[in-house]
């Protein structure tokens, strides 16, 4: 470690970890004798003064989440089973979807303490808020499904019909496995396409350090060490027409900067079906403004909410 880097680490501890430590101390009031909590606080304090804090915390959280793995490499959490990949950062995906969502935490978590500890490390925020939430038997588009964590929750706990769009051929077998081992084949349909503004084939850049960070954008902003594959993209409007989908109730999207293309290709769906939206807005600096403008141009009736690193949208259909 260089002298300057060391000094920064010593006197300017990571801000997100300071917030995590504060939250963990609040949780301690509820669980004053928790070995898990004390271990986590110790790890955070150690990480605050190292330039490798992100890796240290990620490894620790990954270890916690994958501590209950069977001989087939399948982990069971909250009644859901997951097969993971060695180069997929499972902890970040799980925490953002499960432990930052109060609905899931309060109603579907078997271990409240465990999830409250994990929630101290939330980054992107939940896919559900007070005005935008999943209801039973809805039809859901999961854009960037990856291992299927969101799709599995929506299908198992909300009985939703989910179309899980995942174009990465390396992830698709694991997604299919996760659907199968949870006996959700009738509710979740994997779709091997990317969602964009039109139908076409394109290069897909895969991050070798985190296979969940693949993108159609070649910028090094997303991918440092990359491989390439060719994928097929479709517009949601065309796909809905071709497959005679009668309605879409909810769109969740985390597709590494291609969110604007998805919305550009879904203008008819936004206008006619008016699905609720939970869209990531942190990949490109102008995402919040650009994504809101696309939605409003397609359907001015949308109410848009920006919270954390996501944009939420809904149409008040009672008016």
N, C-alpha and C positions, 0 to 999 in steps of 0.2 A: 504494500500500500504506500503510495506517495505521501509526502509530508502534507501537502495541501489537502489531498483527499482525506487523509486521516484527521486533520484539524476540522474539516467540515463535518465529518461524521461525528466527531466528539462534541462540537459546540452547536451544530445545527441538526439535531436529530430529526428524522423523517416525520413530516407533519401528519401524514395519514396514520402513522403508528402512534403518535401522541393522542390522536382522537380515539384510536382503538384501545389504548391503555386506559383512557378516561372512561370509555364505555364498559370495559372489563371491570373496572373498580366499582362502577355502579351495579353491575351484575353480581359482584361479590356480596353486596348487601343482602341479596336474595339467597345466595348460595355461599355462606361464610366459611364452610369447611370443605370446599370442593377441590380435590386433587387436580382435576382437569383444568379448572379455572386458574389455580396457582401455577401450574405448569405453563399454561398459555401466557400468563402475565410475565413469567420469568423469560420466556422466549421473546416476547415483545420487547422487554427491557434490553435484552441482549442485542436484538436486531436494530434497535434505535441508534446504536452507536457503531454500526458497520456499514460500509458502502454496499455490502451484499445483502441488504435487508430484504429485498423483494424475493431473492432466491431462498433465503433462510425461512421466511414466513411461508412461502409457497410449499417448500419441502415439508414443513411441519404440518400445514393444513392438509396436504395430500396424504401424509402419513395417518392423520386422524381419520380422514374419510375412508381410507382404504385399509383400515385396521381390521375390519371384519370381512376378509376375503376367503372364499372357499378354495378347494383344490383346483377348481376350474377357472380361477381368476375372476369370479363374479362376486361383487360386493352388494350387500343388501342394506339399504337405508330407507327408513320410513315406509316399509312394505314394498318398495320398488327395488328391482334387481338391475344391476348395471355391469356390463362388460366394458372395460376401458381399454385404452391404447397407451403404450409406453410413452409416446411423445404427444400425449394430449394432457393439457393442464386441467384435470378434472375438478380440482378444488374451486377454481375461479368460476367455472360454469355452474357448479352446484350451488355455491354460496349466493351468487347473484340471482338465481332462479328460486331457490328454496329459502335460504336463511335471511334474505332481505325482504321477504314477502310476509307481512303480518298475518294475512289470511292463511297461508300455508303453515306458518309458525304456530298459530293459535289453534288451528283445527285439524291439521294433518301430521303434526310432528309427534313421534312417539317419545322423543327425548328432548324435553323443553330446554333443559340446561345446555345440552350439546348445541342446539340451534342458536340459542342466545349467545353463546361463546362465538360461534361462527359468524353471527351477524355483525360482530365488531369489525369484521374484515370486508364487509360489503363494499363494492366499488361502483359498478354500473347502476345498481338499484334494481327494484323488482319489475316484473312485467305487469303487475296488477296494482292499481291504486283505487281510491274510493269510487271514482267515476268510471274507471275502465277495468272491468274484471270479467273473468270467465263465469259463465252460467252453465248449468247442466244441459247436456245434449246440444251444445252449440257446434257449429262447423268452423274449424280452426285451420288457418294456414300457418305453419311453422316454417318460416323462411330461414335457412341456415340451421337445420335441425341438429347437426353434429351427431352426438351419441343418442339424441332423442330425449334428453332429460325433461325439457318442457313438454314435449309431446306425451311422454309417459305419464306425467302428472295430470295433464288435461284429460287424458283418456281414462286413467284409473280412478281419479278422485272426482272428476266432473262429468264423466261419461260422454265426453266430447268426441266427435268424429274429427280426426286430425289428418291433414295432408302434410306430411313431413318432407319438405324439399331439401335435398342434400345431394349436390352434384359430385362430391368427392368420392371417387371409386375406392379409395383406401378406407374411408369411414363407413360407406354403405353396408358392408358385411356386418360391422359391429352394430349399426343402427338396426338392421334386420334381426340380429341376434337378440338385442335388447327388447324389441317388440315381441319376439317369440317367447322368450323366457318369462315375460310378464303376462303371457296369454292375452295380448291385446291386438292380435292380427285383424280382428273384425273392426276395430275402431281406428287403428292407425294404418295409413297407406303411405309407404315410402315412395317419394317421387324423385327420380335421379336427375333432376334438372336444376339449373340456377334460375332465379327469377330476375328479369331485366325489362328493358323498354320494348323489346321485340324478340322475335325468334331467330337465333343465329348460333353458330359455334364460335368458341373463343378459347384463348389460352387461360389456364387457371394456375395460379402461382401458390405453391404449397410451402409453408414454413416448416422446415425440418425439425425445428426445436419445439414447435407447437402446432400440430396438424390441424387444430381447430381454428387457426388464424389464416386459412387459405383465402385467396381473393382473386377477382378478375382484374384488379388494378395492379400493375407491375411495380408501383412505387416502393422504394426501400422503406418508406414509412411503415409498411406492413410486414415486409418480408426481408429479412437479412440473408438467411441461407435458404435457398429455394430450389424446388424442382418444378417442372411444368407438366401439365397434362391438358388435354383438350376436353372441354365439356360442352354440353348443349344448354343454351339459355332459352327460356320462353317468357312471353309476357303473361301476366296473370289473366288479363282480359281474354287473350286467345286460348289459354289453357282451360279456363272456365267454360268458354263456348264449346270447345272441342269435346270436352268431357261431360258436358251437360250438367254442370254443378248448379243446383237450384239456388244456393245461397252461401255466402261467406259471412260469418258473424264476428270473427276476431282474426286479426293479422298480427303475428309476432315476427319481428325481423331483426336479425343480427347477422349481416352479410358483408362485413368488412369494407364499408365504403360504397357498396352498390345499392344502398337503400333508396337513393334518389331514382335509380333506374327502375327498381321494382315499382315505385309509386307512379312513375311516368307510364309504365305499362299496365297500370291498374285503374285508369281513369274511369272506365265504365263500371267497374266493381265499386269504386268509391262513390260514384254518382247514384247507381241503382241499388246496390246491396248495403251500402253504408256500414261496413264492418267497424268494430272498435279497433283501435290501433295502439300498438306498443312497439315503437321503432327506436333502435339505437341511434344516437346523434353525436357520437364522439369520434368517429373515424376521420371525418373531414371537418376543417375548422368552421366552414359555413353550413354544416349540416342542419342546425336548428332552423335557420332562416330559409334555406332552400327546400327542405322537406315540408315545412309548414306551407310555403307558397304553392308547392305542387298540389298538396291536399286541398287547400282552399280554392285553387283554380278549378279543380275537378268537382268540388262540392262545397260551396260557400257556407253550407249549414253546419260544417264540422266545428265543434268546440275543441280547441287545441290547448294542451297543457304541457309545459316543459318542466320536468322535474328530474334532478340528478343528471344522468347521461342518456335520458330517453325522452322521446316525444310521445305523448298519449293523445288520442283523438276519439271523439264520439259524436254522434248526432242525437239530439234530443228528439226521439220519435214520438213523444207524447204531445208535442205541439201541433 
